[in-house]
Amino acid sequence: MKIRDYMLGLGTGVVIGVIASQAANRMDINRSAELVLKDIKNSFKQEGPIDGSWIYMSPEPFQKEAIHINVYKGGISRVKNGDLEQYEFAADAKTGTVVELVKI
């Protein structure tokens, strides 16, 4: 093997590695909406049974003060002490963390 062939192979590998790294950094990887809803439902189930739940499958832009993120919006309903309770939530699309929870 000649040094020229070795250097050509090494250079090609480095270029491909850099391109792949940049492409991976640009990808916007979100958690699936189903997994986010499942986690939120499990949190509510610790306090008692739930009656219904829903979630929008597409992330939406969300702003609160200086925070700008994409969120999944959804809701949970349950009966507690004979009264219907309904909640709407906004959960970070990347981590699934609830960033807003409002009782309706």
C-alpha positions, 0 to 999 in steps of 0.5 A: 500500500502506498502512502498516497492511498492511505492518505486518500482513504484517511481524508475521505473518512474524515470528510464523511465523518464531519458531514455525518456529524453536522447532519446529526446535529441539524436533525430535530429529534422529538419524542413521540407524542404517544410516549409523552402522553403515556408518561403524563397519564402515568403521573396522573394515575398515581393519584387515581384513575383517569377517564380520558386523554388526548394529544395533538400529534404535531409539535407547536411553537410555545413561548413563555417569557424568554422560553421558545420551544416546540411543545405537544398540547393535550389534555387529561380528564378524571373524576375526583371526589365525584367531580369531573376535573379536566386539565390541559397541558403543554409538554416539551417535544424533545424531552416530554417535560410538562411546561404548562398545566392548566386546570379547566 
